[in-house]
Amino acid sequence: FIHAKNPVGCAAALTVLEIIEEEGVLSRCLDTGRFALEKLEEMQCRHPCIAAVRGVGLVLCVELVRPGTTERAVEEAERVMYGCMELGLSFTISNGSTLVLSPPLMVLKHQIVEVFRVLEQRLSHVFGPPPGATPPPQPSSS
């Protein structure tokens, strides 16, 4: 059915793919994704409510549980999500308690750091500060 589709749309799609290749978007995305996953793993070490982190490129998941259990933290995940939304950070929840973050492909590492600062602040607000740690600095709301 390729012959029945709009050739202008196909040409636009091919141009986008060429730009992605020529400008190294995929390699930057993979590099930033590795950076983000490392930061999430560090956050997981500080927060017992994070059962697992995983990601491919810039699709990142943070699985939340009630600390000290394997029980999914469904209500808490929603509170974290809505608290983050109040501060300008939007993501989805999958399977009830898995935060799914998928930033734009052109996100910069310093922006990832700010995103995780907001997320960590909300995790501390909902679950309490990490054991033996001071709460992270408050993110700016601007």
C-alpha positions in Angstrom: 0.0 0.0 0.0 3.0 2.3 -0.2 1.8 3.6 -3.5 -1.4 4.9 -1.9 0.3 7.1 0.6 1.2 10.8 0.3 4.6 11.3 -1.3 5.0 14.7 0.4 4.7 13.0 3.8 7.1 10.3 2.8 9.6 12.9 1.6 9.3 14.8 4.9 9.8 11.6 6.9 13.0 10.8 4.9 14.3 14.3 5.5 13.8 13.9 9.2 15.7 10.6 9.2 18.5 12.2 7.3 18.8 15.1 9.8 18.8 12.6 12.7 21.7 10.8 11.1 23.6 13.8 9.9 23.4 15.7 13.2 24.2 12.7 15.3 20.9 12.9 17.2 20.9 9.1 17.9 24.4 9.0 19.3 23.7 12.0 21.5 20.5 10.4 22.7 22.2 7.2 23.6 25.0 9.1 25.4 22.5 11.2 27.4 20.4 8.1 28.1 23.5 6.4 29.6 24.2 9.5 31.7 20.5 9.6 32.9 20.5 5.9 33.8 23.7 6.3 35.9 22.0 9.2 37.7 18.9 7.2 38.3 21.0 4.3 39.7 22.7 6.8 42.1 19.2 8.0 43.1 18.1 4.3 43.6 21.0 3.8 46.1 19.7 6.8 48.2 16.0 5.9 48.1 14.6 2.6 49.3 11.3 3.4 47.5 13.1 2.8 44.2 13.0 -0.9 43.4 14.4 -0.7 39.9 15.6 1.7 37.3 15.9 0.8 33.6 16.1 2.6 30.3 16.8 2.4 26.6 18.1 5.6 25.1 15.9 8.4 26.6 13.0 6.2 27.7 13.6 5.8 31.4 11.7 3.9 34.0 11.7 4.2 37.8 9.8 1.4 39.6 8.5 2.5 43.0 7.6 0.2 46.0 6.7 0.9 49.5 10.0 0.9 51.4 10.9 -2.4 53.1 8.4 -4.3 50.9 7.9 -5.5 47.4 4.5 -3.9 47.3 3.9 -1.5 44.4 3.6 2.1 45.5 0.6 2.9 43.4 -0.9 5.8 45.4 2.6 7.2 46.2 3.6 7.1 42.5 0.5 9.3 41.6 1.4 11.7 44.4 5.0 11.9 43.1 3.7 12.5 39.5 1.2 15.2 40.4 3.8 16.9 42.7 6.3 16.9 39.8 3.6 18.3 37.5 3.1 21.3 39.9 6.8 22.0 39.4 6.7 21.7 35.6 7.9 18.1 35.2 5.5 15.8 33.2 5.8 12.0 32.8 3.5 9.0 32.8 2.9 6.0 35.1 2.9 2.5 33.8 1.8 -0.6 35.6 0.5 1.5 38.5 3.9 2.4 40.1 6.5 2.7 37.3 7.4 6.3 36.4 8.1 6.6 32.7 10.2 9.6 31.7 10.8 10.2 28.0 12.4 13.6 27.6 12.9 15.2 24.1 15.7 13.7 22.1 17.6 17.0 22.2 17.6 17.2 26.0 20.9 18.3 27.5 22.7 16.7 30.5 22.3 19.7 32.8 18.5 19.6 32.0 18.5 15.9 33.0 20.2 16.9 36.3 17.4 19.5 37.0 14.7 16.9 36.1 16.1 14.5 38.6 16.5 17.2 41.2 12.7 17.8 40.9 12.0 14.1 41.0 14.2 13.5 44.0 12.6 16.4 45.9 9.1 14.9 45.3 10.2 11.4 46.2 11.5 12.8 49.5 8.3 14.7 50.0 6.1 11.6 49.5 8.3 8.9 51.0 10.4 11.0 53.4 14.0 11.9 53.0 16.5 9.1 52.3 17.9 7.4 55.4 20.9 9.3 56.8 20.7 12.1 54.2 19.6 15.7 54.1 16.8 16.4 51.6 18.0 17.7 48.2 17.8 21.4 47.5 14.4 22.8 46.5 14.1 23.1 42.7 13.2 26.5 41.2 9.6 26.8 40.1 10.5 29.1 37.1 
